[in-house]
Each structure stands twice: as structure tokens, then as C-alpha cells.
Amino acid sequence: MRDAVTSLIRNYDITGRYLDRNAIDSLKAYFDTGIARVQASAVINANAAAIVKQAGLQLFDELPELIRPGGNAYTTRRYAACLRDLDYYLRYATYALVAGDTDVLDERVLEGLRETYNSLGVPPGPTVRGIQILKAIAQETVAEAGITNAAFLDQPFDYMARELS
Ligand code: CYC
């Protein structure tokens, strides 16, 4: 698993280069947002259960066919699996936020997920919608906690949504 610093060093080491201006700029951008990343992640952690619950309610409110007979989240077991998946997305997003890198998402969440979803008939469009809803609620929650300039918050959610689209 890589973070913003180890990813960058790895790239420079492969080609045997000293850190140049671009490297310094990107490290600076990461360290400048460091405290805010940790704070945003702490706010999400403290509100994770409520964020997931609200995201699930909003998703099923927007797409009620998911929980009707024949829908992929129909039956309590599948409903619960869907909320659990949302919880995975949120938790791993906080890891990626702190790391400043999406590598953990590739390695721990996305690897083979599309195939698993295909074989179980989990629909990609509604899953992506679920991730977007999670992002919006996480943004609101972080903003309400007084953390401004949290533009970095979008990245892990957008990355997972794009990879599952
Ligand atoms: C199932 N979701 C699964 C399964 C996996 C994951 C592996 C199959 C095994 C199981 O049921 O537990 C996802 N597992 C993960 C992820 C990780 C992991 C991401 C990384 C940490 O270890 N259905 C919908 C909604 C959506 C949904 C759109 C919720 C957003 O209609 C999710 N995922 C969903 C459902 C199942 C599932 C309903 C159960 C499908 C079935 O068994 O028929």
C-alpha cells in the first residue's frame, strides 16, 4: 500500500532522479493539506454509522426498485450487504484521504470487485450513485464540523465511482 510520499519517492527512485521542482510542489501540496485530511477523516469516523444510514435511505428513496422483489438489494440479507458495501467504501475512502493516494483503493477494494458484482447481479449504476451520495453526505458532515478547503475529499469517492462505472 502506497501513500503520496512513498508513491512519489518510488517514481523518482525508478529513474534515479533527485526530487525536482514538481516533486517538491506535490509534496508541499500534500503536507499543506495534511492536518485537514486527518481532521476530515476523524470527523467521518465519528459519524460513519449515521453517514452510511443516511446514504442508504437516500439511495433507496431515489431508486426504490432496488428493494422491491427482483431488485438486487431485496431481502434483508442483500439490503444489509448493500449497507455494508457502502460502509466499506466510506472506511476505505478515509484511508485514501489520509494517505493522499488511491493505491489502497485499488489494492483492497476495487481489485476483482467488478467481476464479483457482475456475477451477483449487483448493478454498477446504482452502486456508483451510492458512492456519490456518500461523498455528498461526507462533504456536508465535514463542512458542518468547520473544516474548510476540503477539496481533497472528492478524490477517493470519485476514483471508486469512476473505476466501477
Ligand atoms: C455483495 N459485495 C458483495 C460481495 C462482495 C462485496 C465481495 C459478495 C460477497 C458477500 O455477499 O459478502 C463487496 N467485499 C466487497 C468490498 C470489499 C469486500 C467492496 C472491500 C473491502 O471485501 N446491491 C445493490 C446496491 C448495492 C448492492 C446498488 C449497494 C450500494 O443493489 C450491494 N453487494 C451488494 C449486494 C450484495 C453484495 C446486495 C449481495 C448480493 C448477493 O449475494 O446476491
Boltz pocket constraint, residues with backbone or C-beta under 6 A from the ligand:
constraints:
  - pocket:
      binder: B
      contacts: [[A, 66], [A, 71], [A, 72], [A, 73], [A, 77], [A, 78], [A, 79], [A, 81], [A, 82], [A, 83], [A, 85], [A, 86], [A, 88], [A, 89], [A, 108], [A, 109], [A, 113], [A, 116], [A, 120], [A, 122], [A, 123], [A, 126], [A, 127], [A, 130]]
      max_distance: 6.0
